[in-house]
């Protein structure tokens, strides 16, 4: 079976749309066997997918091919997750930072600004 990477990425739910999958590959966010490829390249079993999401890099191994979009529970029949625990921790840390950032309006208050200025002034003295 001949299958394009952009379609496969969409079928195994790594991207919401096929055009988004093609864009991720073109921009280098998804690499195959540690090299940047074109979305039209052919998928082969045992290829390694490195998918950069925020600060973490997820790694998957292709174990099966499909040309139809599958349900989330069936993805394990086509991809084997090889992502190290450290990368998952990086993603959790990023998500927590984003959650804390959204609790504020993103702009420091006057007191926050003074505290930050004081900290930066005293930073090089110690």
Secondary structure as a PSIPRED ss2 file (coil, helix, strand):
# PSIPRED VFORMAT (PSIPRED V4.0)

   1 X C   1.000  0.000  0.000
   2 X C   1.000  0.000  0.000
   3 X C   1.000  0.000  0.000
   4 X E   0.000  0.000  1.000
   5 X H   0.000  1.000  0.000
   6 X H   0.000  1.000  0.000
   7 X H   0.000  1.000  0.000
   8 X H   0.000  1.000  0.000
   9 X H   0.000  1.000  0.000
  10 X H   0.000  1.000  0.000
  11 X H   0.000  1.000  0.000
  12 X C   1.000  0.000  0.000
  13 X C   1.000  0.000  0.000
  14 X C   1.000  0.000  0.000
  15 X C   1.000  0.000  0.000
  16 X C   1.000  0.000  0.000
  17 X C   1.000  0.000  0.000
  18 X H   0.000  1.000  0.000
  19 X H   0.000  1.000  0.000
  20 X H   0.000  1.000  0.000
  21 X H   0.000  1.000  0.000
  22 X H   0.000  1.000  0.000
  23 X H   0.000  1.000  0.000
  24 X H   0.000  1.000  0.000
  25 X H   0.000  1.000  0.000
  26 X H   0.000  1.000  0.000
  27 X C   1.000  0.000  0.000
  28 X C   1.000  0.000  0.000
  29 X C   1.000  0.000  0.000
  30 X E   0.000  0.000  1.000
  31 X E   0.000  0.000  1.000
  32 X E   0.000  0.000  1.000
  33 X C   1.000  0.000  0.000
  34 X C   1.000  0.000  0.000
  35 X E   0.000  0.000  1.000
  36 X C   1.000  0.000  0.000
  37 X C   1.000  0.000  0.000
  38 X C   1.000  0.000  0.000
  39 X C   1.000  0.000  0.000
  40 X C   1.000  0.000  0.000
  41 X C   1.000  0.000  0.000
  42 X E   0.000  0.000  1.000
  43 X C   1.000  0.000  0.000
  44 X C   1.000  0.000  0.000
  45 X C   1.000  0.000  0.000
  46 X C   1.000  0.000  0.000
  47 X C   1.000  0.000  0.000
  48 X E   0.000  0.000  1.000
  49 X E   0.000  0.000  1.000
  50 X E   0.000  0.000  1.000
  51 X E   0.000  0.000  1.000
  52 X E   0.000  0.000  1.000
  53 X E   0.000  0.000  1.000
  54 X C   1.000  0.000  0.000
  55 X C   1.000  0.000  0.000
  56 X E   0.000  0.000  1.000
  57 X E   0.000  0.000  1.000
  58 X E   0.000  0.000  1.000
  59 X E   0.000  0.000  1.000
  60 X E   0.000  0.000  1.000
  61 X E   0.000  0.000  1.000
  62 X E   0.000  0.000  1.000
  63 X C   1.000  0.000  0.000
  64 X C   1.000  0.000  0.000
  65 X C   1.000  0.000  0.000
  66 X C   1.000  0.000  0.000
  67 X C   1.000  0.000  0.000
  68 X C   1.000  0.000  0.000
  69 X C   1.000  0.000  0.000
  70 X C   1.000  0.000  0.000
  71 X C   1.000  0.000  0.000
  72 X H   0.000  1.000  0.000
  73 X H   0.000  1.000  0.000
  74 X H   0.000  1.000  0.000
  75 X H   0.000  1.000  0.000
  76 X H   0.000  1.000  0.000
  77 X H   0.000  1.000  0.000
  78 X C   1.000  0.000  0.000
  79 X E   0.000  0.000  1.000
  80 X E   0.000  0.000  1.000
  81 X E   0.000  0.000  1.000
  82 X C   1.000  0.000  0.000
  83 X C   1.000  0.000  0.000
  84 X C   1.000  0.000  0.000
  85 X H   0.000  1.000  0.000
  86 X H   0.000  1.000  0.000
  87 X H   0.000  1.000  0.000
  88 X H   0.000  1.000  0.000
  89 X H   0.000  1.000  0.000
  90 X H   0.000  1.000  0.000
  91 X H   0.000  1.000  0.000
  92 X H   0.000  1.000  0.000
  93 X H   0.000  1.000  0.000
  94 X H   0.000  1.000  0.000
  95 X H   0.000  1.000  0.000
  96 X H   0.000  1.000  0.000
  97 X H   0.000  1.000  0.000
  98 X H   0.000  1.000  0.000
  99 X H   0.000  1.000  0.000
 100 X H   0.000  1.000  0.000
 101 X H   0.000  1.000  0.000
 102 X H   0.000  1.000  0.000
 103 X H   0.000  1.000  0.000
 104 X C   1.000  0.000  0.000
 105 X C   1.000  0.000  0.000
 106 X C   1.000  0.000  0.000
 107 X C   1.000  0.000  0.000
 108 X C   1.000  0.000  0.000
 109 X C   1.000  0.000  0.000
 110 X H   0.000  1.000  0.000
 111 X H   0.000  1.000  0.000
 112 X H   0.000  1.000  0.000
 113 X H   0.000  1.000  0.000
 114 X H   0.000  1.000  0.000
 115 X H   0.000  1.000  0.000
 116 X H   0.000  1.000  0.000
 117 X H   0.000  1.000  0.000
 118 X H   0.000  1.000  0.000
 119 X H   0.000  1.000  0.000
 120 X H   0.000  1.000  0.000
 121 X H   0.000  1.000  0.000
 122 X H   0.000  1.000  0.000
 123 X H   0.000  1.000  0.000
 124 X C   1.000  0.000  0.000
 125 X C   1.000  0.000  0.000
 126 X C   1.000  0.000  0.000
